[in-house]
Amino acid sequence: MNRLLRIVAILAVAGVLVTGCGQKTAQNGQTPAEGSLTPVLPPAVPFSQLKAPSLDTVDFVSDTVGYVGGQGVILKSGDGGKTWLKLYTSQDNIVSVDAVDGAIVWAATKDYLLRSIDGRSFQRVDPAINSNQGGKGIQAIDFVNKDQGFILANGVVWRLTGGATAQRATPKGRVDSLSFVDPNTGFAAGANVAYKTRDGGKSWTRIFTAPVNTTAGQNPWRATIHAGSATNAWLLVYGGDAGMSQMAYVVFHTTNGTGFTPVMYEGYFSGDYPTIHLDNNANIGAQPGPFTVSGDKAAFFVGWYPDQLQLTRTVDNGQSFTRFDIGKTDDTTVPDFFSPMGIGFADTTHGWLVGSQKGQGIILTATDGGTFKPVP
């Protein structure tokens, strides 16, 4: 997978569940219908015993309960990562996982969604998303409650209501990323442009265009946006020039919901953003990785330096940043350089980083806001 897409989280769904005597067993990757007997799951075990495949996305709703997705698998921990349950296995790759709370969880493959209302069993949901590109092309999901959420598919935003009905609710421009804070208020970003809606996607306002160079008729940039509140959001615009293990990018921040200010960048390719002048130490590495937010004060950025994976964090709304070393590029306990990764923080101190090393899943956790260590 292209490392540029690593920021987008990935999830896989559906699979064969072991059930008790006399209970129904899910077959051929299909899930039991809602209301059927809940599958009997094996005891939770340390992650090292699962031999999980590549992992790409993570979402913890507290310092104990969270979900991880990857290449054909969904895992759950109820004790902060000490032990794990394998909830699903499937032939379908996962593109996103989003836990509304400890029991209500949505997951997505590129062509359909999965919903759990008990944190154990999933039911398949097939939203009526029209696409002329040979499939639904689901890229990410963001749910605000049990039955209502937003889907990004082939660069278009859709609103899902009642857990099944999809309506087009998108800006006019291409969308690479979306982030909603409630059923009405959300942000979207594509290329070097950020948008905002206050009516659940019925209308959008173009609130920001990043001052980066684009070629007439072409736009090499991509964008990722995460919002902690209706007024606080972080925007990463990346992917202009690249070379020598470096990539052009700029991190922007808004505290009023509309006006973005540059706070960090990759300074080597300064010709890509000639009007932005920052200290060269104000960066998240030579190449950006995934990032996430926690509330409206904290943001956590993963980045690659030439031979080091690091975390850059702020817990005071961007007034200061702290770096933490995660591991060297040749360290087998950290994700491969070019593998997808996912990061999630339940609060300012409890975080999880997932990825893979030679096709095998890796999970690291932090309890101090930055020092990541492999789970058992």
MARKE-856822 format. One line per 8 residues: number of its first residue (from 0); for each residue x, y, z of N, C-alpha, C. Coordinates in steps of 0.02 Angstrom, whole numbers. Each point is the difference from the previous one (the first is absolute). Layout:
<atoms>
NUM	X,Y,Z,X,Y,Z,X,Y,Z | ...
</atoms>
This chain:
<atoms>
0	43,-60,0,-43,60,0,44,61,0 | -16,50,-40,37,62,-1,0,31,68 | 59,22,23,6,26,67,-39,65,10 | -15,34,-57,-40,61,6,-69,-14,28 | -24,-62,-10,-68,-16,23,-1,-26,71 | 59,1,32,6,-30,65,-42,37,52 | -13,68,-16,-36,39,49,-72,-23,6 | -24,-27,-51,-69,-23,3,-3,-65,37
8	-38,-6,46,-5,-61,39,-33,-55,-39 | 16,-72,17,-28,-54,-40,-28,-54,45 | -54,-32,-18,-33,-50,40,-25,-58,-39 | -1,-60,27,-29,-54,-36,-55,-31,41 | -45,-32,-35,-60,-21,36,-21,-70,-18 | -51,-24,39,-35,-63,-12,47,-58,8 | -23,-58,18,43,-58,6,-35,-56,34 | 38,-55,10,-28,-59,32,8,7,75
16	-55,-4,37,1,7,72,-12,-68,32 | 39,-14,52,-9,-63,36,-59,8,47 | -47,-45,-3,-59,3,43,-6,-63,42 | -42,5,51,-10,-57,44,-45,-53,-30 | -5,-55,34,-41,-55,-24,-73,22,-7 | -29,-14,-57,-70,16,-12,-11,70,-25 | 52,42,-3,-8,68,-24,19,5,-73 | -24,54,-32,14,10,-70,72,22,-10
24	29,-23,-55,69,17,-17,0,40,-64 | 35,57,0,6,40,-62,43,-37,-50 | -23,-5,-62,35,-37,-51,17,46,-59 | 56,-15,-34,19,34,-62,4,75,8 | 25,21,58,10,71,10,-64,39,15 | -57,-33,7,-62,35,14,-11,5,76 | -32,53,22,-11,10,71,-71,-19,19 | -10,-21,63,-68,-16,21,-45,60,-6
32	-63,-11,-16,-48,55,-5,-11,31,69 | -17,65,0,-13,33,63,-58,-35,36 | 11,-14,64,-50,-35,39,15,-74,6 | 48,-26,-40,18,-70,7,45,-9,61 | 16,-61,16,39,-14,60,69,31,-6 | 22,31,55,66,30,1,52,-55,-2 | 52,7,-42,51,-52,-4,39,-6,65 | 18,-61,16,41,-13,59,73,9,-21
40	34,48,30,68,15,-19,49,-36,45 | 59,-17,-26,51,-30,43,26,51,50 | 36,-22,51,28,47,48,48,49,-33 | 3,61,26,48,48,-25,71,-24,17 | 46,13,-46,69,-24,8,48,58,-15 | 63,-6,21,50,50,-20,5,5,-75 | 15,59,-25,3,11,-72,50,-46,-35 | 55,-17,33,51,-42,-31,-26,-70,-17
48	-55,-21,31,-27,-66,-14,-47,-2,-59 | -21,59,-25,-49,3,-54,30,-8,-69 | 64,18,-8,33,-2,-66,-42,39,-51 | -16,61,18,-43,41,-42,36,24,-62 | -36,8,-56,30,27,-61,9,76,7 | 17,33,-55,12,72,0,-58,38,30 | 15,48,41,-51,42,33,8,72,-23 | -56,34,-11,3,66,-30,-40,54,36
56	-46,-18,45,-45,49,28,-18,-18,71 | -11,50,42,-13,-12,71,-45,55,27 | -45,-19,46,-44,49,32,-17,-25,70 | 25,36,51,-15,-15,70,-47,53,26 | -53,-22,35,-49,47,27,14,17,73 | 47,-36,30,21,13,69,71,-27,7 | 27,6,61,68,-26,9,1,-76,5 | -58,-32,-4,-2,-73,3,-32,-33,-61
64	-53,29,-29,-38,-32,-53,15,30,-68 | 19,-43,-48,14,24,-66,2,-55,-52 | 2,20,-64,-3,-46,-56,56,15,-49 | 25,-53,-31,54,5,-49,-21,-38,-62 | 14,28,-59,-16,-34,-62,61,-3,-46 | -4,-47,-47,55,-8,-47,-18,-44,-58 | 46,-39,-23,-10,-42,-59,-43,-60,17 | -66,9,-4,-46,-54,11,-12,-18,72
72	8,48,46,-9,-18,71,-23,61,40 | -40,-12,52,-18,50,49,14,-29,69 | 38,37,40,17,-20,67,-30,48,51 | -11,-25,61,-26,42,53,40,-13,64 | 13,54,37,29,-6,67,-45,34,50 | -7,-31,57,-39,29,54,41,19,60 | 67,-6,-7,43,15,57,60,43,-21 | -11,43,-49,53,46,-21,54,-30,-43
80	-10,-61,-25,48,-31,-44,39,-57,30 | -15,-17,63,35,-57,30,-22,-65,-32 | -65,-6,-15,-25,-60,-34,-48,21,-55 | -12,-47,-48,-39,16,-59,-46,-57,-20 | -56,19,-29,-46,-48,-32,1,11,-75 | 0,-54,-37,-7,4,-73,-75,-6,-15 | -32,57,-15,-72,0,-12,-18,-25,-70 | 42,17,-49,-16,-18,-69,61,-15,-40
88	-8,-47,-46,49,-11,-53,-39,-2,-65 | 32,21,-53,-35,5,-64,51,4,-56 | -22,-12,-61,43,8,-59,2,73,-22 | -45,41,27,-5,70,-21,45,44,43 | 35,45,-34,43,47,36,-43,53,34 | 26,25,55,-36,50,39,28,69,-17 | -43,50,-4,23,67,-15,-10,49,57 | -44,-15,48,-11,46,55,-38,-35,56
96	12,22,62,-39,-23,58,-15,62,43 | -61,3,25,-22,58,39,-46,-23,56 | 24,5,61,-39,-21,58,-36,60,29 | -66,-2,0,-40,54,30,6,-3,76 | -3,-61,27,13,-12,71,27,-71,5 | 1,-28,61,29,-65,8,-35,-57,-35 | -64,9,-15,-40,-53,-32,-20,16,-72 | -14,63,-15,-22,19,-67,60,16,-43
104	12,-42,-49,60,5,-41,-18,-7,-74 | 28,42,-41,-7,-5,-73,68,-17,-30 | -2,-39,-52,61,-16,-37,-17,0,-75 | 52,4,-41,-13,5,-72,52,-38,-40 | -24,-34,-51,43,-23,-54,-10,50,-57 | 31,-11,-56,-7,48,-55,-70,-2,-31 | -40,-53,14,-65,-6,-32,-59,-5,47 | 10,-10,65,-57,-4,45,23,18,71
112	-50,10,43,13,16,70,-19,-58,45 | 24,1,61,-19,-47,52,-18,41,62 | -52,-22,35,-22,34,60,-8,-50,57 | 25,20,59,-10,-39,60,-36,42,52 | -49,-29,33,-34,36,54,15,-31,68 | 43,-51,0,18,-32,63,75,-7,10 | 40,25,-48,72,-6,5,26,-70,-10 | -42,-44,-29,20,-70,-9,-17,-25,-70
120	-63,7,-19,-21,-25,-66,-15,59,-46 | 9,-11,-65,-10,53,-50,-52,-21,-51 | -37,49,-24,-47,-11,-55,22,42,-60 | -6,-29,-57,20,35,-62,-53,52,-19 | 25,59,-21,-43,54,-25,26,19,-69 | -45,2,-49,18,17,-69,-31,67,-18 | 35,55,11,-28,66,-17,-8,8,-75 | -53,33,-20,-13,11,-72,41,59,-25
128	64,-14,-11,46,51,-25,12,-12,-74 | -16,50,-40,11,-7,-72,72,15,-17 | 28,-39,-45,69,11,-21,8,-22,-72 | 38,39,-37,14,-18,-70,72,-23,-7 | 30,-20,56,70,-21,-2,9,-74,15 | -52,-39,-12,6,-73,7,-7,-25,70 | -27,38,46,-10,-21,70,-15,60,43 | -21,-13,60,-17,56,45,62,41,18
136	57,-33,6,62,36,13,0,36,67 | -24,-33,54,-2,32,66,72,9,25 | 14,62,23,66,17,24,2,9,76 | -53,28,28,0,14,72,-72,10,23 | -10,-7,66,-66,11,30,10,42,63 | -53,38,18,1,40,61,-72,3,26 | -13,-37,55,-68,-4,27,-7,42,63 | -57,33,5,-13,45,56,-47,-31,51
144	-36,-53,-18,-41,-38,47,-14,-68,-30 | -45,-37,30,-12,-69,-20,-21,-7,-73 | -43,45,-24,-30,-9,-66,18,54,-51 | 40,48,20,14,56,-45,75,12,-5 | 22,4,-62,71,12,-11,13,23,-71 | 63,7,-16,21,25,-64,51,-47,-31 | -5,-9,-65,42,-47,-37,37,39,-54 | 64,-13,-6,40,27,-55,12,-57,-50
152	-23,9,-61,6,-52,-51,18,31,-67 | 56,-21,-28,23,27,-65,0,76,-1 | 22,30,56,7,72,3,-64,38,11 | -55,-36,16,-66,31,10,-25,-17,70 | -32,49,33,-27,-10,67,-74,-19,-4 | -20,-51,37,-69,-22,5,-21,1,74 | -64,16,11,-28,-1,68,-44,-61,7 | 14,-40,52,-39,-60,14,-47,14,58
160	-64,-9,-10,-50,11,53,-39,-64,11 | -23,-9,61,-38,-60,16,39,-64,-8 | 66,6,-4,42,-59,-7,0,-32,-68 | -34,30,-50,-4,-33,-65,-8,48,-59 | -34,56,8,-16,44,-55,57,49,-12 | 29,-1,-60,55,44,-17,-22,55,-47 | 21,60,15,-14,58,-42,65,37,-13 | 8,23,-62,59,37,-18,2,66,39
168	56,13,34,7,60,42,72,23,-3 | 20,28,-56,71,11,-13,15,70,-27 | 60,25,13,21,61,-34,7,-13,-75 | 9,53,-38,7,-7,-73,69,-26,-19 | 50,14,41,67,-24,-15,13,-70,24 | 57,-28,-22,20,-66,22,14,0,75 | -18,-55,34,11,-6,71,47,-59,14 | 52,12,40,46,-52,21,-12,-23,72
176	-33,44,40,-7,-13,72,-60,37,26 | -32,-28,53,-56,33,31,3,-9,75 | -31,47,38,0,-3,73,-60,38,26 | -46,-36,34,-61,31,27,3,0,75 | -26,55,30,-1,6,73,-69,-10,28 | -52,5,-42,-69,-14,20,-40,-12,-64 | -64,-16,4,-38,-15,-61,-3,57,-51 | 12,61,21,-5,57,-46,67,29,-20
184	48,1,46,62,36,-11,56,-47,-20 | 31,14,-56,55,-42,-23,47,37,-47 | 59,-30,-9,51,26,-44,16,-52,-53 | 22,23,-57,25,-44,-53,59,35,-33 | 45,-40,-30,58,29,-33,19,-43,-59 | 23,32,-53,24,-35,-59,50,43,-36 | 54,-32,-25,54,37,-32,27,52,50 | -6,65,-14,24,51,47,-57,45,24
192	-61,-28,2,-60,40,17,-36,-32,60 | -24,42,46,-40,-23,57,-70,29,-6 | -50,-40,21,-71,18,-2,-31,-10,69 | -57,33,11,-36,-9,62,-75,1,-13 | -36,-43,35,-73,-1,-3,-29,11,69 | -56,34,3,-36,11,63,-70,-30,-1 | -16,-35,-55,-67,-29,-7,2,-72,-23 | 50,-37,24,4,-71,-15,16,-17,-71
200	34,45,-36,20,-15,-68,-46,25,-53 | -55,32,19,-45,28,-51,34,56,-39 | 40,39,35,39,53,-33,69,4,33 | 49,21,-40,68,5,23,29,69,-17 | 44,24,42,35,62,-12,75,-15,-9 | 28,26,-52,72,-7,-10,35,49,47 | 30,-25,54,26,44,52,74,15,-7 | 37,-41,-38,73,11,-2,29,-33,-62
208	47,36,-33,41,-28,-53,72,8,20 | 35,-56,9,69,3,23,44,32,-53 | 45,46,20,43,34,-48,59,-42,-22 | -14,-52,-39,52,-44,-27,-4,3,-76 | 57,-12,-32,3,5,-73,-37,-58,-33 | -39,16,-50,-33,-51,-41,12,16,-73 | 3,-52,-40,10,8,-72,-68,7,-33 | -5,43,-50,-63,10,-35,-28,-66,-25
216	-62,-15,20,-32,-62,-21,19,-60,41 | 46,8,48,22,-56,41,4,23,73 | -9,-47,45,8,15,71,28,-62,34 | 65,1,16,32,-60,29,-12,-9,74 | -37,47,31,-7,-1,73,-58,-44,23 | 7,-25,61,-54,-35,34,-8,32,68 | -55,-16,34,-14,33,64,-31,-48,50 | 17,9,63,-33,-35,55,-21,51,52
224	-61,-5,25,-25,47,49,-31,-37,59 | 14,25,61,-30,-28,60,-23,59,44 | -62,-3,23,-28,53,41,-13,-24,71 | 19,41,49,-15,-15,69,-63,33,24 | -22,52,-36,-61,35,16,-21,39,-62 | -55,38,6,-24,39,-57,46,57,-18 | 45,19,45,46,56,-13,73,-21,-3 | 15,-62,18,70,-20,5,13,-59,-47
232	43,9,-49,15,-52,-48,72,5,-24 | 28,-57,-20,68,-4,-26,-3,-27,-71 | 38,30,-44,0,-17,-71,71,-15,-23 | 11,-59,-29,64,-18,-29,-7,-1,-76 | 38,42,-34,2,1,-73,68,-27,-20 | 1,-53,-40,63,-35,-13,2,-28,-71 | 61,-18,-22,7,-38,-62,19,42,-61 | 25,60,9,24,39,-58,63,-32,-27
240	57,31,10,63,-31,-20,21,-53,50 | 39,-48,-24,25,-52,44,66,-25,-29 | 44,-21,45,64,-28,-22,48,-1,58 | 53,-40,-4,51,-4,52,-32,-15,68 | -48,-46,0,-36,-20,61,-37,57,33 | -18,51,-39,-37,57,26,-62,12,-43 | -49,34,30,-62,16,-35,-23,70,22 | -24,39,-48,-25,67,17,-66,-6,38
248	-7,39,54,-62,1,37,-3,63,44 | -60,19,18,-11,55,47,-57,-21,47 | 7,13,65,-52,-10,49,-31,68,18 | -66,5,-6,-36,61,16,-47,-13,59 | -18,54,36,-42,-6,59,-49,58,2 | -62,-14,20,-49,52,11,-28,-4,70 | -10,58,32,-31,3,65,-67,37,-2 | -19,22,-60,-65,34,-7,-46,-35,-50
256	23,-58,-26,-42,-39,-45,3,20,-73 | 38,52,-17,3,22,-70,70,21,-21 | 35,38,41,65,26,-20,57,-44,21 | 36,-28,-48,55,-46,14,67,35,-2 | 45,-18,46,67,28,5,51,-57,-6 | 54,9,-40,51,-52,-4,39,-5,65 | 12,-61,24,36,-9,63,61,-45,-8 | 0,-45,-49,57,-44,-12,5,-15,-74
264	61,-14,-24,8,-19,-70,66,-37,-11 | 6,-30,-58,62,-31,-22,38,54,-39 | 52,28,30,31,59,-27,42,-9,-62 | 20,-61,-16,45,-10,-57,-32,22,-65 | -65,-14,-8,-35,18,-62,-36,67,9 | 35,49,27,-31,64,14,-26,35,-62 | 26,-18,-59,-25,29,-62,-72,-18,-14 | -25,-53,32,-70,-21,-9,-48,44,39
272	25,36,50,-42,45,40,41,62,17 | 15,41,-52,47,56,8,-22,55,48 | -65,4,15,-23,53,45,-1,-22,73 | 17,-63,13,0,-25,69,72,-2,26 | 12,31,56,66,3,29,-4,-20,74 | 27,-59,15,0,-26,68,71,-22,18 | 11,-10,63,63,-29,23,5,-71,-28 | 59,-18,-26,8,-67,-29,-10,-55,50
280	6,15,64,-13,-50,52,-74,-11,12 | -42,43,-29,-72,-7,8,-25,-49,-53 | 9,-64,13,-20,-51,-48,-18,-64,36 | -29,-46,-37,-18,-65,28,42,-56,-31 | 55,19,-33,43,-49,-32,11,16,-73 | 38,-44,-33,13,8,-71,-59,-21,-42 | -40,-47,26,-61,-22,-32,-55,-6,53 | -60,22,-16,-54,-4,50,-33,-68,0
288	-22,-19,58,-40,-60,8,-71,19,20 | -36,-45,32,-68,17,22,1,46,60 | -56,34,13,-6,39,61,-71,-4,25 | -10,21,62,-65,-2,31,-6,56,51 | -59,11,25,-11,52,51,-36,-32,60 | 4,35,57,-37,-20,59,-28,63,31 | -66,8,-4,-30,62,23,21,58,-43 | -5,61,27,19,58,-40,65,32,23
296	41,-38,37,64,26,23,59,-42,-24 | -11,-64,-13,56,-46,-13,-1,-27,-71 | 59,-5,-30,8,-31,-66,65,-40,0 | 0,-56,-36,57,-47,1,18,-18,-72 | 62,14,-20,23,-9,-69,56,-52,-2 | -6,-50,-45,53,-48,-12,39,24,-62 | 66,-5,3,40,20,-57,65,-40,-3 | 24,-9,-61,63,-35,-10,56,50,-10
304	51,-6,41,64,31,-15,40,-51,-40 | 59,16,-27,34,-48,-44,5,-70,27 | 14,-7,65,8,-68,28,-38,-8,65 | -51,41,12,-34,0,64,-74,16,-8 | -42,-40,34,-71,15,4,-11,39,64 | -35,58,-5,-10,43,58,-72,22,6 | -18,19,61,-65,30,14,12,73,21 | -38,45,-31,0,71,21,-69,16,27
312	-3,27,60,-65,11,31,-5,72,28 | -61,24,4,-16,60,37,-60,-15,44 | 1,24,61,-57,-8,45,-25,68,24 | 28,54,-29,-20,68,19,-23,41,-61 | -33,-36,-46,-30,33,-59,52,32,-45 | 58,-32,-6,50,23,-47,48,52,26 | -4,18,63,47,48,28,70,-29,6 | 5,-65,11,64,-34,4,-7,-71,-26
320	57,-29,-22,1,-68,-28,57,-39,33 | -13,-65,11,50,-44,29,9,-60,-45 | 63,-22,-8,14,-58,-42,19,-61,43 | -22,-58,-24,17,-63,31,25,-48,-53 | 57,-33,13,24,-52,-44,-42,-63,8 | -21,-29,-56,-38,-62,2,45,-60,-14 | 44,7,-50,45,-54,-16,38,13,-64 | 54,-37,-12,40,6,-60,-34,-38,-57
328	19,18,-61,-31,-32,-59,16,-74,-4 | 55,-21,30,17,-72,-1,-22,-36,63 | -40,33,41,-26,-30,61,-61,-42,-18 | 1,-64,16,-55,-45,-18,-63,10,42 | 5,43,51,-59,13,41,-40,61,-23 | 23,34,-52,-36,57,-27,-22,-15,-71 | -50,34,-26,-25,-14,-68,53,11,-54 | -7,-39,-54,42,9,-59,-6,72,-25
336	52,24,-32,2,68,-26,-58,14,-48 | -14,-47,-44,-50,12,-52,-67,-33,15 | -9,-27,60,-64,-32,16,-50,51,25 | -65,-11,-12,-51,44,29,3,-3,76 | -21,55,32,-3,2,73,-64,35,21 | -18,-10,63,-56,35,29,18,21,70 | -27,57,23,14,24,67,-65,24,31 | -7,-12,65,-59,22,36,17,16,73
344	-30,53,26,8,18,71,-69,7,31 | -9,-34,57,-63,5,37,-3,64,41 | 58,25,20,7,62,38,71,25,-13 | 25,45,41,65,29,-14,58,-46,18 | -13,-55,34,55,-43,22,-4,-71,-29 | -60,-26,-13,-7,-70,-22,-7,-3,-76 | 51,-29,-33,-1,-3,-72,21,-68,-26 | -17,-13,-64,16,-63,-33,23,14,-71
352	51,-36,-21,27,5,-68,1,-69,-30 | -29,-9,-59,-2,-66,-32,32,3,-69 | 25,-56,-22,31,-5,-66,20,-72,-12 | 52,-9,-39,23,-69,-14,75,-1,-11 | 28,-57,10,71,-14,-12,5,-65,-38 | 18,4,-64,5,-58,-44,-67,-39,-2 | -55,38,-4,-65,-31,-7,-33,-22,64 | 33,7,57,-28,-19,64,-20,63,39
360	-58,-3,32,-25,58,36,42,20,59 | 2,66,13,36,28,57,-47,48,36 | -1,-2,66,-37,48,40,46,26,54 | 5,66,5,37,32,53,-48,44,40 | 15,9,64,-44,41,41,41,48,43 | -30,57,16,32,49,44,-48,18,56 | 27,8,60,-40,20,57,21,67,28 | 50,31,-32,23,66,23,-6,53,-54
368	-37,-17,-54,-10,48,-53,52,-2,-55 | 51,-42,5,50,1,-53,49,-58,-3 | 12,-34,56,49,-55,0,-35,-65,-19 | 9,-21,-63,-34,-60,-25,42,-62,13 | -34,-52,22,30,-65,11,-45,-54,-30 | 29,-55,-26,-41,-54,-27,-46,-30,52 | -62,-16,-19,-43,-37,46,26,-71,6 | -18,-36,52,26,-68,10,-17,-46,-58
</atoms>
